[in-house]
Amino acid sequence: MLNIVLHEPEIPANTGNIGRTCCATGTRLHLIEPMGFKINEKSVKRAGLDYWDKLDVVIYDSYADFVEKNPDAKIYYATTKAPQSYDEVSYEEDCYIMFGKESAGIPESILVNNEETCVRIPMNPDIRSLNLSNSVAIILYEALRQNSFKGMEMEGKLRNYEWRK
């Protein structure tokens, strides 16, 4: 199972959207406090719609708590400061992909000790960053693709409609 980690998320709607994406992909969501909202806020649940109760979510008191409880985790750190693109690494099916808070990203004190697993999304140099929930979806779906979308439904079915002219 893939894992998405949000380090001190600030915007409830982003976390709700990411929660919904995690539900849709069978991905576990890890939230590291402090957060800029209470997890039971209506805006988080509204963004996740009726999926929030199906979300596999773990909450940690701090980054140290997260590392202590996941000592063998292979972690990729999504940051605009990374030397390599997100599509240049091979994501293990049980890896963790960490994203930082909306206003500041992942602290540099964490990044400098993990530079070899830092990844970035290429973008126009005039833009500071993408929206957090969009960034999660981009990298998560690359990791899922690399793992052959394991456990996901791969075929859609159209309903039978009579088309009239």
Buried (B, 14 or more C-beta within 10 A) or exposed (E): EBBBBBBBBBBBBBBBBBBBBBBEBBBBBBBBBEBBBEBEBEBBBEBBEEBBEEBBBBEBEEBEEBBEEBEEBEBBBBBBEBEBEBBEBEBEEEBBBBBBBBEEBBEEEBBEEBEEBBBBBEEEEEEEBBEBBBBBBBBBEBBBEBBEEEEEEEEEEEEEEEEEE
